[in-house]
Amino acid sequence: MGNKCCNKKCGLISVGVIGLILVIIGAIAVAVFDLIYVDLVKQETLIAPGTVMYDQWEVVSTPTYMSYYFYNITNYQEIIDAYHRRINPVWIKPHMVELGPYTYREYLSKDNISFLDVDPEQVFYRQKTVLIFDPDNSVGSLDDRIYTINFIAVSLPGIQQHFLANLTGTVVNRLLQSNSEIIFNHTVEELLFGFSDPLLDILGNLVGQDITFGLFATSNKSAGWFNYQVYTGKHHPELTNIITTYEGKTELDYWTGDSCNMINGTDGTTTPPFMEREETIYFFVDDICRSIYAVYELDEKIKRIPAWKFTIPPEAFQSPDSNPDNWCYCPDPNNTLCHLDGAVPISECMFGAPVLVSSPHFLYGSEFYMNQTTGISPPNKEEHETALVYEPNTGTGIKLDKRLQINFLIQPYPDMGWFNAIDSDVVIPVVWLNESGTVTDSDANLMYSFLVVPGEVVAILQIVLCCVGSIMVLIPLFYALLHNYTNKTKKGKKGGQSRLCKREKILL
């Protein structure tokens, strides 16, 4: 009898102890998993041969597209005729129709890769870009002709001031009057990647070489493949893919202040792992000769992967009046455009050409810009913002839409060609582009299996262990309470019987 009682008690104690162990294991499972998970992510996001990050970093597997949308001037003849008036030539506001997208499949890769023996470790590489026209994702043909502002002629006075000082204003005036119109037309392919022009022919003769020009002429050639140096993240995961030099420079020299000349952040395709919602994401854009930033907007899911969406805020393109941090992007404080939100002049890095960059359709910009033309639809945040969606643990970009608009400034130049008809600054949009990419289904499934499933399994396991363990801990407690209750009940019955017997004896 004693052995049976001992066995029962020992069994109950064992159940309780095992249950308590299961609860403890369940409680610490997430903490242990987090330690292993963090260490594994740090290892696999390192830019080093053999890691998951390296393959995607060296040759971007995410299908990336570059889409161009042109603004076609439909009242071009009216504008040209107005400029040919002998008396009082006038400016006619352009009416524009947006054409496109003209989409190219963009193949991004790196070559000349060299790991540098410095601390923290860095890697040098050349960024390559190859563009192949994708008619299936395009609306229109590369042979479509676009009527747009003659940005060659518009740029000549600024280029002359910066690089062709031997050309007098009189010579430039003569060139403009005899060799250009305010509006010209070219095919989409010519505008993007190069065409000849009477003005360019004359300038080419002056410098002794053939000159062609396209808005993105170098992006598809080795001349536009730039050299970078970035941190690999070895021993310093918080620095992963942060740019240290661009074309051998640790800082730029285009702008009037050190903060604007800083090369900040990554290339935008990835960030260092373990992001924080509160942090500001910086990335460098060589097309606009500056770093820019994005801030957290919302959580979302892309192909089952939990992700964070970051967008470029209105402050990035605000004037110094609205955002004093942008003071050094304004080369001439007396320029009216330096007091208007929505566009930033980058002529200093465009050989003097009067280029302004903005968000498409002047999103978040002053009404001044939209009033320069007619026909352009108002900006739409979803269609025209730059949005970068990252998986926050690895910092991997899984859906990117980098949008940018190229505009040209026409300024009054007295006694210089048709510029004498302009009595105030005019800003004409020419094209906007969207560099976009979304993680493939296969890569998304791999990320889901690697990043999401283990956490879900551990969470379920924790719940099961804690529930089963709690039940096992409660079993001996419940049994003890039940046993105690049963004993009291039995004693109560025996006590009642003995009192009844005593009462019967008294009566007898």
Buried (B, 14 or more C-beta within 10 A) or exposed (E): EEEEEEEEBEEBEEBBEBBBBBBEBBEEBBEEBEEEBBEEBBBBBBBBEEBBBBEBBBEBBBBBBBBBBBBBBEBBEBBBEBBEEEEEBEBBBBBBEBBBBBBBBBBBBBEEBEBEEEEBBBBBBBBBBBBEBBEEEBEBEBEBEBBBBBBBBBBBBBBBBBEBEEBEBEBBBEBBEEBBBBBBBBBBBBBBBBBBBBBBBBBBEEEEEEBBBBBBBBBBEEEBBBBBBBBBBBEBBEBBBBBBBBEEEEEBEBBBEEEBBBBBBBBBBBBBBBBEEEEEBBBBBBBBBBBBBBBBBEEEEBBEBBBBBBBBBBBBBBBBEBBEEBBBBBBEEEBEBBBBBBBBBBBBBBEBBBBBBBBBBBBBBBEBBBEBBEBBEEBEEEEBBBBBBBBBBBBBBBBBBBBBBBBBBBBEBEEBBBBBBBEEBBBBBBBBBBBBBBBBEEBBBEBBEBBBEBBEEBEEBBEEBBEBBBBBBBBBEEBEEEEEEEEEEEEEEEEEEEEEEEEEEEEE
